[in-house]
Amino acid sequence: MINCIKACLFITLLIGNSFAVANDVQLKNNWLFQHGDSPDWSQPSFDDKPWETVEVPKLLFQGHNTPVKGWYRIHFDFQTSNQQNLALFIETIRHGDETWLNGTRIGGLGETYNAWDFLHTNPQSLPRLYKIPDQLLQPQNNVLAIKTNVGFGAAWGAMFPGGAGITKGQVVIGQYDALLEKVHKTTLKIITLDTVFAVLGVIEFVIIIVLLKTALGPVPEFKWLLACSFFLLLGAAAHDINYIYSIKFISANLAMVTAMLVLPYTTAMYFWSQYRDIPGKLITVFSVIWAVNVAVILLPNISFELKNLCWYLWNLQAVAFFFYAIYAAFKGLIYKRIGAYAQFFGIIIYVFSIRSQWLPDDFFGHRNIQFGSIIYRYALLFAYFQQLTHIRMDFKKLSIRIVDITDNVRHSIARELHDGIGQHLASAKLQTNLALHTEDKDKHLEYVKAELERAVQGLRRLINGLHPVIIDQTPIKGALETECKNIEKIYGISTQLNVTDIDLDKRTEIHVFRIFQECVANAIKHGLARQVEIQLATKKGYVFLSIKDDGVGFNNNVKQEYRDDGGYGFVSLQERITLLNGHIDITSNQGTGCHIQIKFPAAGIAA
């Protein structure tokens, strides 16, 4: 009977030990953390009572003048006698680590680094699986110590994208073989995600170079679109797949921080090159400050105090750059530009993803920025494909308009030559023949002179219709004054012109003059206006043209119909404003006249 009891107790103890080994021991509570680095912190005898208690998993934060390295420590019990084939599993820890158990180093991936040292290649969020030597664990008061990097500089927020520390999942001690399967699954997921992001990035880069450049031509923002794509692709060099397969053509840390520092600037410049709503000189100043900050942060052998200062200045600029990008994208919505909704959606998602690692939960293994950047890049591509679709849909209509305009111009020139200049020349010929065959030659020669003068005037009128010669001879202010006098003389209306001193290139002046002519002609012909007020001025890097009349006006709701009914004047007006990167606003109602306001950047016209 006693032997049976002993056998049962032995079996129970054996089963209990088996469960103790088979069941994973999770290390969840009572984690401690301290910024800094000391060899003593790896030893179990070190007194860590003053250390801060932290939650694991959770992102760490880099503060001002705090060391870039730090140590986790946790005390735990492990009640089992069978310590064979055990391992420590850390599901996600960002960047390099050194892991110690009871004073013995059991593993580590990557390298820990000093402040502002970017010449390293570390994993981003790989799982860790470190074998535990037999009999290293004790029944009570085991000490696990993990050294890692919190940031790359001793300044507030000087951290790599995605954060630092034990950021997700479990810290477990269990059977090596069972945990190895978890590591393989997690690593396979990481490789898959990184490959997908890298392939999508390469495809987007190729589309920009091969398709968009050919289809759209030299658009002003193209080089900045290409720069954004390149640096986002460079950031992919820091993905875990590069560490796993030892792809070290460039330091992963350097690639990541370079992309991080450059992208706010290239993003802002991409939108600025489309709107040019900030003076170029101010952009040059911002660019120089940004370049100096980036150079100081990246270059070695520069004092940490200066690097910290430049880091804070860079942060202020980065916030300003992203706010401007959002503002410019929103302005595209107001101007109803083709593709503006896609651009606005993309930049909002991208900016949100930059800070989304601080949310309670993450997605795609803290690949928030990679995910956001892919959405942003393909949203921009979608915007351009919308523009291409719009161009394709309007190509036939535009071709018809061009042919019709050409025929109308030819018909107008022919009519002018036949009914005007031709008649005067025919009359001059007749008078010349009479002068040759009659005695009163002086009278007929006077008629010849008068008819030739009328023919010359008609020829000048025809040339001026094809190209405003006066623009070549005088600045825009003088040209508008002369044209207003001619309009008053021909049509008998009153004009009021207010033009400030303005310096525009000739191509822009021609566009402004033609827009003025078209708007005033519409006011007289369609609006039956008797008074027209014209204002031309510059303000904050923009040119403002305002034309207001007292005519019969029209219903704003039918503007779209007027635009598409074959009326070439409004089409020409829109095309010129588009070339100026500008915006038109028309305010009118029946019986209240019409007010046209045009705004475009003073930096010049689109190529």
Phi, psi and omega per residue, in radians:
M1 nan -0.786 3.124
I2 -1.108 -0.720 3.123
N3 -1.101 -0.640 3.092
C4 -1.124 -0.738 3.120
I5 -1.081 -0.764 3.132
K6 -1.082 -0.680 3.138
A7 -1.138 -0.705 3.126
C8 -1.142 -0.743 3.112
L9 -1.081 -0.704 -3.136
F10 -1.124 -0.769 3.139
I11 -1.117 -0.721 3.129
T12 -1.086 -0.770 3.115
L13 -1.101 -0.706 3.138
L14 -1.129 -0.758 3.113
I15 -1.123 -0.731 3.117
G16 -1.057 -0.778 3.110
N17 -1.101 -0.665 -3.140
S18 -1.099 -0.765 3.122
F19 -1.140 -0.645 -3.140
A20 -1.100 -0.615 -3.135
V21 -1.414 -0.706 -3.050
A22 -1.229 -0.626 -3.110
N23 -1.394 2.316 3.105
D24 -1.210 2.510 3.073
V25 -1.799 1.975 -3.120
Q26 -1.564 2.361 3.099
L27 -1.798 1.691 -2.988
K28 -1.980 -0.669 -2.950
N29 -1.914 2.802 3.017
N30 1.136 0.630 3.015
W31 -1.342 2.499 3.093
L32 -2.066 2.672 3.104
F33 -2.549 2.531 3.106
Q34 -2.533 2.249 3.014
H35 -1.209 2.433 3.121
G36 2.188 -3.008 -3.104
D37 -2.728 2.249 3.065
S38 -2.667 2.430 3.121
P39 -1.014 -0.527 -3.117
D40 -1.150 -0.395 -3.042
W41 -1.251 -0.218 3.085
S42 -1.499 -0.192 -3.028
Q43 -1.631 2.492 -3.102
P44 -1.167 -0.405 -3.098
S45 -1.350 -0.175 -3.092
F46 -1.200 2.424 -3.130
D47 -1.501 1.850 -3.100
D48 -1.847 0.320 -3.120
K49 -1.054 -0.626 3.126
P50 -1.252 -0.171 -3.060
W51 -1.180 2.762 -3.136
E52 -1.382 2.402 3.026
T53 -1.429 2.278 -3.094
V54 -2.217 2.810 3.088
E55 -1.603 2.380 3.099
V56 -2.260 2.215 0.075
P57 -1.468 2.513 3.064
K58 -2.970 2.583 3.137
L59 -1.180 2.488 2.980
L60 -1.525 2.886 -3.129
F61 -2.311 2.432 3.126
Q62 -1.673 2.115 -3.130
G63 -1.773 3.115 -3.134
H64 -1.283 2.309 3.105
N65 1.019 0.500 3.042
T66 -1.842 2.542 -3.121
P67 -1.031 2.668 -3.108
V68 -1.454 -0.231 3.088
K69 -1.830 2.789 3.109
G70 -2.784 2.875 -3.101
W71 -2.200 2.358 2.873
Y72 -1.607 2.548 2.955
R73 -2.500 2.524 3.066
I74 -2.563 2.421 3.082
H75 -1.800 2.347 -3.105
F76 -2.671 2.799 3.067
D77 -1.813 2.664 3.132
F78 -2.485 1.685 -3.030
Q79 -1.578 1.558 3.036
T80 -2.813 2.566 3.125
S81 -1.682 -0.332 -3.118
N82 -1.680 1.877 -3.089
Q83 -1.978 0.426 -3.135
Q84 -1.466 2.420 3.025
N85 1.073 0.653 3.087
L86 -1.638 2.748 3.136
A87 -2.631 2.740 3.049
L88 -1.770 2.240 -3.136
F89 -2.040 2.135 3.041
I90 -2.032 1.986 -2.983
E91 -1.139 -0.763 -3.140
T92 -2.587 2.062 2.948
I93 -2.366 2.277 -3.020
R94 -1.546 2.402 3.089
H95 1.269 -2.951 -3.045
G96 -1.273 2.801 3.128
D97 -2.634 2.776 2.890
E98 -2.204 2.193 -3.045
T99 -2.062 2.215 -3.084
W100 -2.164 2.463 3.082
L101 -2.269 2.066 -3.137
N102 0.905 0.747 3.064
G103 1.453 0.008 3.121
T104 -1.976 2.259 3.104
R105 -1.306 2.134 -3.100
I106 -1.872 -0.117 3.107
G107 2.977 -3.134 3.126
G108 2.960 2.481 3.069
L109 -2.143 2.508 3.128
G110 1.223 -2.806 -3.091
E111 -2.354 2.446 2.928
T112 -1.462 2.616 -2.976
Y113 -2.388 2.853 3.128
N114 -1.518 3.042 -3.090
A115 -1.079 2.383 3.056
W116 1.047 0.512 3.078
D117 -1.938 1.899 -3.026
F118 -1.841 0.021 -3.027
L119 -1.523 1.011 3.122
H120 -2.472 2.749 3.052
T121 -2.153 1.961 -3.070
N122 -2.124 2.724 3.003
P123 -1.170 2.692 3.139
Q124 -1.672 -0.819 -3.120
S125 -2.653 0.623 -3.128
L126 -1.257 2.564 3.022
P127 -1.278 2.719 3.092
R128 -2.009 2.446 3.031
L129 -2.418 1.885 -3.081
Y130 -2.051 2.190 3.098
K131 -1.184 2.447 3.122
I132 -1.757 2.144 3.109
P133 -0.979 2.531 3.140
D134 -1.018 2.458 3.060
Q135 1.140 0.279 3.084
L136 -1.383 -0.568 -3.138
L137 -1.329 2.583 3.116
Q138 -2.012 2.728 3.115
P139 -1.034 -0.607 -3.067
Q140 -2.366 2.668 2.984
N141 0.956 0.872 2.935
N142 -1.338 2.633 -3.126
V143 -2.202 2.050 3.025
L144 -1.794 2.190 -3.124
A145 -2.188 2.273 -3.095
I146 -2.254 2.107 3.053
K147 -1.689 2.403 3.129
T148 -2.648 3.025 3.058
N149 -1.692 2.423 3.072
V150 -1.649 -0.806 3.139
G151 -2.483 -3.108 3.097
F152 -1.856 -0.071 3.110
G153 -2.627 2.648 -3.108
A154 -1.437 1.006 -3.137
A155 -2.453 2.718 -3.097
W156 -1.018 2.176 3.070
G157 1.275 0.175 -3.133
A158 -1.367 1.323 -3.059
M159 -2.323 2.692 3.043
F160 -1.234 2.647 3.089
P161 -0.962 2.458 -3.136
G162 1.721 -0.227 3.089
G163 1.522 -2.922 -3.081
A164 -2.562 2.827 3.080
G165 1.746 -2.987 3.047
I166 -1.398 1.792 -2.866
T167 -1.777 -0.316 -3.058
K168 -2.808 2.612 2.997
G169 1.461 -2.729 -2.948
Q170 -1.954 2.736 2.897
V171 -2.009 2.025 -2.910
V172 -2.337 2.513 2.917
I173 -1.958 2.202 -3.107
G174 -2.890 -2.906 -3.117
Q175 -1.195 2.318 -3.049
Y176 -1.041 -0.793 -3.047
D177 -1.118 -0.734 -3.139
A178 -1.178 -0.715 -3.141
L179 -1.240 -0.518 3.122
L180 -1.076 -0.621 3.094
E181 -1.117 -0.676 3.070
K182 -1.090 -0.748 -3.138
V183 -1.083 -0.741 3.140
H184 -1.105 -0.736 3.132
K185 -1.134 -0.781 -3.137
T186 -1.140 -0.740 -3.141
T187 -1.147 -0.681 3.098
L188 -1.096 -0.702 3.100
K189 -1.105 -0.735 3.130
I190 -1.106 -0.803 3.137
I191 -1.061 -0.737 -3.141
T192 -1.090 -0.841 -3.129
L193 -1.093 -0.828 -3.120
D194 -1.097 -0.658 3.109
T195 -1.145 -0.754 3.128
V196 -1.073 -0.814 -3.140
F197 -1.095 -0.730 -3.127
A198 -1.153 -0.760 -3.130
V199 -1.140 -0.756 3.108
L200 -1.084 -0.660 3.103
G201 -1.139 -0.753 3.129
V202 -1.138 -0.741 3.131
I203 -1.055 -0.779 3.141
E204 -1.091 -0.721 3.133
F205 -1.101 -0.740 3.137
V206 -1.173 -0.707 3.117
I207 -1.041 -0.747 -3.139
I208 -1.080 -0.811 -3.066
I209 -1.236 -0.824 -2.977
V210 -1.458 -0.826 -2.986
L211 -1.600 -0.945 -3.016
L212 -1.131 -0.722 -3.125
K213 -1.094 -0.663 3.133
T214 -1.269 -0.722 -3.039
A215 -1.341 -0.712 -3.038
L216 -1.673 -0.346 -3.104
G217 1.365 -2.874 -3.048
P218 -1.387 1.198 3.066
V219 -1.187 2.564 -3.005
P220 -1.103 -0.495 -3.095
E221 -1.574 0.029 -3.014
F222 -1.058 -0.776 -3.082
K223 -1.125 -0.556 3.126
W224 -1.365 -0.573 3.020
L225 -1.083 -0.759 3.124
L226 -1.142 -0.687 3.127
A227 -1.130 -0.759 3.098
C228 -1.027 -0.805 -3.125
S229 -1.105 -0.721 -3.112
F230 -1.116 -0.812 -3.081
F231 -1.279 -0.530 3.001
L232 -1.147 -0.652 3.086
L233 -1.203 -0.640 3.085
L234 -1.088 -0.669 3.091
G235 -1.054 -0.461 3.104
A236 -1.181 -0.300 3.114
A237 -1.162 -0.260 3.129
A238 -1.667 0.093 3.133
H239 -1.186 2.798 -3.107
D240 -1.081 -0.520 -3.112
I241 -1.057 -0.563 3.111
N242 -1.215 -0.605 3.092
Y243 -1.260 -0.724 -3.096
I244 -1.072 -0.759 -3.084
Y245 -1.721 0.236 3.060
S246 0.942 0.760 3.059
I247 -1.513 1.723 -2.975
K248 -2.150 0.814 3.087
F249 -1.232 -0.306 3.059
I250 -2.621 2.574 3.084
S251 -0.997 2.201 -3.101
A252 -1.090 -0.714 3.134
N253 -1.115 -0.729 3.130
L254 -1.147 -0.719 3.116
A255 -1.073 -0.764 -3.091
M256 -1.169 -0.804 -3.083
V257 -1.226 -0.593 3.092
T258 -1.110 -0.827 3.098
A259 -1.054 -0.723 -3.124
M260 -1.110 -0.704 -3.094
L261 -1.301 -0.571 -3.011
V262 -1.520 -0.589 -2.953
L263 -1.085 -0.651 3.081
P264 -1.019 -0.684 -3.129
Y265 -1.194 -0.853 -3.114
T266 -1.130 -0.575 3.103
T267 -1.140 -0.805 3.123
A268 -1.113 -0.723 -3.114
M269 -1.175 -0.549 3.086
Y270 -1.042 -0.775 -3.136
F271 -1.349 -0.629 3.136
W272 -1.105 -0.668 -3.114
S273 -1.136 -0.319 3.093
Q274 -1.508 -0.573 -3.036
Y275 -1.939 -0.534 -3.136
R276 0.829 0.824 -3.095
D277 -1.650 0.130 3.032
I278 -2.142 2.367 -3.111
P279 -0.963 2.481 -3.102
G280 -1.046 -0.622 -3.139
K281 -1.114 -0.684 3.115
L282 -1.177 -0.672 3.081
I283 -1.094 -0.674 3.116
T284 -1.098 -0.730 3.115
V285 -1.088 -0.825 3.114
F286 -1.052 -0.691 -3.112
S287 -1.138 -0.729 3.132
V288 -1.137 -0.788 3.118
I289 -1.062 -0.764 3.127
W290 -1.081 -0.785 -3.112
A291 -1.103 -0.693 3.114
V292 -1.133 -0.770 3.134
N293 -1.056 -0.808 -3.123
V294 -1.117 -0.744 -3.130
A295 -1.102 -0.754 -3.137
V296 -1.125 -0.700 -3.125
I297 -1.161 -0.687 -3.031
L298 -1.485 -0.580 -3.027
L299 -1.320 2.523 3.104
P300 -1.402 3.075 3.041
N301 1.040 0.611 3.035
I302 -2.134 2.468 -3.037
S303 -1.026 2.505 3.141
F304 -1.102 -0.587 3.141
E305 -1.081 -0.744 3.122
L306 -1.201 -0.676 3.088
K307 -1.089 -0.737 3.112
N308 -1.054 -0.769 3.133
L309 -1.077 -0.801 3.139
C310 -1.144 -0.570 3.089
W311 -1.110 -0.754 3.139
Y312 -1.173 -0.697 3.082
L313 -1.108 -0.702 3.109
W314 -1.080 -0.713 3.126
N315 -1.045 -0.751 3.114
L316 -1.086 -0.751 3.112
Q317 -1.136 -0.724 -3.124
A318 -1.056 -0.755 3.099
V319 -1.074 -0.778 3.131
A320 -1.098 -0.733 -3.134
F321 -1.086 -0.790 -3.112
F322 -1.214 -0.665 3.089
F323 -1.105 -0.691 3.114
Y324 -1.133 -0.727 3.136
A325 -1.040 -0.739 3.115
I326 -1.144 -0.743 3.130
Y327 -1.072 -0.788 -3.133
A328 -1.127 -0.712 3.111
A329 -1.120 -0.672 3.107
F330 -1.166 -0.640 3.098
K331 -1.103 -0.599 3.060
G332 -1.052 -0.610 3.069
L333 -1.126 -0.747 -3.128
I334 -1.116 -0.712 -3.133
Y335 -1.370 -0.083 3.123
K336 1.011 0.774 3.115
R337 -1.339 2.538 3.122
I338 -1.114 2.240 -3.140
G339 1.509 0.033 -3.070
A340 -1.142 -0.633 -3.134
Y341 -1.129 -0.715 3.124
A342 -1.149 -0.736 3.116
Q343 -1.092 -0.762 -3.125
F344 -1.143 -0.780 3.107
F345 -1.054 -0.771 -3.112
G346 -1.100 -0.797 -3.095
I347 -1.213 -0.602 3.101
I348 -1.128 -0.813 3.133
I349 -1.089 -0.747 -3.113
Y350 -1.110 -0.838 -3.131
V351 -1.133 -0.692 3.118
F352 -1.114 -0.694 -3.099
S353 -1.145 -0.452 -3.120
I354 -1.124 -0.609 -3.103
R355 -1.839 0.032 -3.008
S356 -1.320 -0.134 3.129
Q357 -1.176 -0.252 -3.140
W358 -1.544 0.021 3.064
L359 -1.210 2.777 -3.114
P360 -0.987 -0.592 3.117
D361 -2.263 2.731 -3.130
D362 -2.034 3.124 3.070
F363 -2.384 2.602 -3.131
F364 0.976 0.741 3.039
G365 1.045 0.849 -3.111
H366 1.032 0.539 3.008
R367 -1.708 0.695 -3.081
N368 -1.024 -0.801 -3.067
I369 -1.218 -0.709 3.092
Q370 -1.033 -0.759 3.139
F371 -1.129 -0.801 3.136
G372 -1.120 -0.678 -3.121
S373 -1.189 -0.629 3.093
I374 -1.121 -0.757 3.095
I375 -1.071 -0.753 -3.135
Y376 -1.078 -0.814 -3.081
R377 -1.155 -0.729 -3.133
Y378 -1.345 -0.406 3.016
A379 -1.161 -0.691 3.075
L380 -1.124 -0.738 3.089
L381 -1.062 -0.742 3.132
F382 -1.061 -0.676 3.118
A383 -1.083 -0.736 -3.141
Y384 -1.215 -0.636 3.089
F385 -1.185 -0.545 3.015
Q386 -1.093 -0.732 3.115
Q387 -1.114 -0.743 3.120
L388 -1.104 -0.710 3.102
T389 -1.098 -0.729 3.120
H390 -1.096 -0.743 3.112
I391 -1.098 -0.752 -3.132
R392 -1.115 -0.717 -3.127
M393 -1.167 -0.604 -3.097
D394 -1.597 -0.054 -3.043
F395 -1.096 -0.801 -3.123
K396 -1.118 -0.760 3.127
K397 -1.090 -0.716 3.123
L398 -1.139 -0.697 3.120
S399 -1.088 -0.751 3.115
I400 -1.087 -0.730 -3.140
R401 -1.116 -0.727 -3.133
I402 -1.087 -0.785 3.128
V403 -1.095 -0.765 -3.138
D404 -1.147 -0.739 3.119
I405 -1.087 -0.744 3.121
T406 -1.067 -0.775 3.124
D407 -1.121 -0.700 3.131
N408 -1.138 -0.723 3.130
V409 -1.131 -0.769 3.103
R410 -1.064 -0.748 3.123
H411 -1.103 -0.730 3.136
S412 -1.128 -0.732 3.122
I413 -1.145 -0.759 3.132
A414 -1.069 -0.751 3.139
R415 -1.117 -0.729 3.126
E416 -1.117 -0.739 3.136
L417 -1.168 -0.687 -3.091
H418 -1.332 -0.888 -3.025
D419 -1.434 -0.420 -3.086
G420 -1.851 -1.425 -3.057
I421 -1.076 -0.735 -3.125
G422 -1.065 -0.732 -3.140
Q423 -1.151 -0.720 3.130
H424 -1.133 -0.725 3.130
L425 -1.171 -0.682 3.102
A426 -1.101 -0.731 3.107
S427 -1.139 -0.701 3.111
A428 -1.102 -0.664 3.110
K429 -1.111 -0.747 -3.137
L430 -1.098 -0.795 3.142
Q431 -1.134 -0.580 3.098
T432 -1.134 -0.752 3.113
N433 -1.093 -0.709 3.111
L434 -1.134 -0.663 3.138
A435 -1.130 -0.519 -3.124
L436 -1.355 -0.401 -3.021
H437 -2.035 0.117 3.088
T438 -2.219 2.905 -3.119
E439 -1.462 -0.497 -3.118
D440 -1.447 1.191 -3.054
K441 -1.234 -0.647 -3.066
D442 -1.073 -0.698 3.139
K443 -1.086 -0.785 -3.125
H444 -1.226 -0.594 3.093
L445 -1.156 -0.578 3.062
E446 -1.113 -0.707 3.068
Y447 -1.085 -0.727 3.121
V448 -1.051 -0.781 -3.131
K449 -1.075 -0.775 -3.126
A450 -1.113 -0.741 -3.133
E451 -1.169 -0.668 3.106
L452 -1.154 -0.659 3.089
E453 -1.108 -0.715 3.098
R454 -1.137 -0.655 3.115
A455 -1.139 -0.710 3.112
V456 -1.123 -0.722 3.103
Q457 -1.084 -0.740 3.097
G458 -1.119 -0.654 3.113
L459 -1.147 -0.717 3.089
R460 -1.091 -0.723 3.122
R461 -1.090 -0.687 3.132
L462 -1.180 -0.762 3.124
I463 -1.115 -0.727 -3.133
N464 -1.145 -0.529 3.066
G465 -1.187 -0.611 3.109
L466 -1.358 -0.657 3.121
H467 -2.675 2.200 -3.117
P468 -1.228 1.669 -3.082
V469 -1.062 -0.551 -3.087
I470 -1.063 -0.489 3.112
I471 -1.137 -0.600 3.120
D472 -1.246 -0.354 -3.030
Q473 -1.755 -0.509 -3.082
T474 -2.374 2.784 3.041
P475 -1.129 2.988 -3.060
I476 -1.052 -0.615 -3.127
K477 -1.111 -0.826 3.123
G478 -1.151 -0.652 3.137
A479 -1.119 -0.738 3.125
L480 -1.162 -0.693 3.120
E481 -1.079 -0.800 3.136
T482 -1.104 -0.747 -3.123
E483 -1.147 -0.671 3.101
C484 -1.090 -0.707 3.095
K485 -1.106 -0.733 3.109
N486 -1.103 -0.730 3.137
I487 -1.098 -0.768 3.128
E488 -1.083 -0.695 -3.105
K489 -1.226 -0.716 -3.072
I490 -1.340 -0.808 -2.980
Y491 -1.777 -0.194 3.092
G492 1.225 0.545 3.114
I493 -1.910 3.012 3.132
S494 -1.842 2.322 3.080
T495 -2.126 2.519 3.090
Q496 -2.193 1.982 -3.037
L497 -1.960 2.292 3.085
N498 -2.322 1.836 -3.092
V499 -2.187 2.161 3.048
T500 -1.468 2.850 3.086
D501 -1.085 2.159 -3.024
I502 -2.459 2.447 -3.086
D503 -2.044 1.862 3.128
L504 -2.193 2.688 3.041
D505 -1.290 2.819 -3.007
K506 -1.066 -0.679 3.140
R507 -1.067 -0.749 3.127
T508 -1.175 -0.684 3.126
E509 -1.080 -0.688 3.108
I510 -1.090 -0.767 3.110
H511 -1.065 -0.794 -3.130
V512 -1.093 -0.739 -3.132
F513 -1.115 -0.765 3.134
R514 -1.160 -0.678 3.090
I515 -1.092 -0.756 3.089
F516 -1.035 -0.832 -3.139
Q517 -1.041 -0.783 -3.094
E518 -1.145 -0.761 -3.114
C519 -1.164 -0.756 3.137
V520 -1.179 -0.705 3.105
A521 -1.057 -0.731 3.103
N522 -1.126 -0.690 3.139
A523 -1.088 -0.690 -3.114
I524 -1.347 -0.820 -3.028
K525 -1.309 -0.855 -3.066
H526 -1.668 -0.616 -3.089
G527 -1.556 -0.191 -3.127
L528 0.945 0.683 -3.069
A529 -1.268 2.579 3.047
R530 -1.943 -0.213 3.118
Q531 -2.527 2.335 -3.134
V532 -2.284 2.281 3.101
E533 -1.908 2.246 -3.123
I534 -2.144 2.292 3.075
Q535 -2.281 2.383 3.092
L536 -2.382 2.115 -3.073
A537 -2.669 2.925 3.049
T538 -2.089 2.575 3.115
K539 -2.772 2.174 3.069
K540 0.920 0.789 3.064
G541 1.425 0.116 3.131
Y542 -2.064 2.668 2.987
V543 -1.825 2.277 -3.130
F544 -2.045 2.185 3.068
L545 -2.080 2.125 -3.119
S546 -2.142 2.268 3.112
I547 -2.283 2.047 -3.063
K548 -2.216 2.327 -3.126
D549 -2.243 2.920 -3.136
D550 -1.874 0.525 -3.072
G551 -1.348 -2.856 -3.060
V552 -1.337 -0.302 3.133
G553 1.258 -3.077 3.089
F554 -2.741 2.975 -3.116
N555 -1.446 2.138 3.138
N556 -1.010 -0.471 -3.065
N557 -1.209 -0.293 -3.122
V558 -1.799 0.219 3.116
K559 -1.067 -0.685 -3.101
Q560 -1.120 -0.681 3.098
E561 -1.124 -0.716 3.139
Y562 -1.099 -0.588 -3.122
R563 -1.194 -0.583 -3.018
D564 -1.813 0.117 -3.051
D565 -1.623 0.254 3.117
G566 1.624 0.051 3.080
G567 -1.289 1.895 -2.951
Y568 -1.363 -0.375 3.140
G569 -1.045 -0.858 -3.133
F570 -1.174 -0.651 3.089
V571 -1.064 -0.819 3.116
S572 -1.055 -0.698 3.117
L573 -1.059 -0.823 3.139
Q574 -1.095 -0.724 -3.122
E575 -1.129 -0.706 3.122
R576 -1.147 -0.723 3.129
I577 -1.146 -0.645 3.068
T578 -1.087 -0.748 3.107
L579 -1.083 -0.509 3.120
L580 -1.493 0.073 -3.053
N581 0.983 0.638 -3.018
G582 -1.893 -2.986 -3.079
H583 -2.491 2.441 3.122
I584 -2.041 2.442 3.107
D585 -2.287 2.104 -3.092
I586 -1.980 2.185 3.110
T587 -2.090 2.136 -3.122
S588 -2.824 2.630 2.991
N589 -2.510 2.812 -3.129
Q590 -1.030 2.170 3.055
G591 1.464 0.032 -3.084
T592 -2.049 0.199 -3.128
G593 1.379 -2.944 -3.088
C594 -2.434 2.471 3.118
H595 -2.241 2.004 3.140
I596 -1.890 2.178 3.123
Q597 -2.117 2.193 -3.107
I598 -2.144 2.353 -3.094
K599 -2.339 2.297 3.077
F600 -2.642 2.673 -3.122
P601 -1.152 2.495 -3.107
A602 -1.357 -0.027 -3.053
A603 -1.312 -0.104 3.125
G604 2.129 -3.086 -3.053
I605 -1.783 2.857 3.135
A606 -1.195 2.598 3.137
A607 -1.237 nan nan
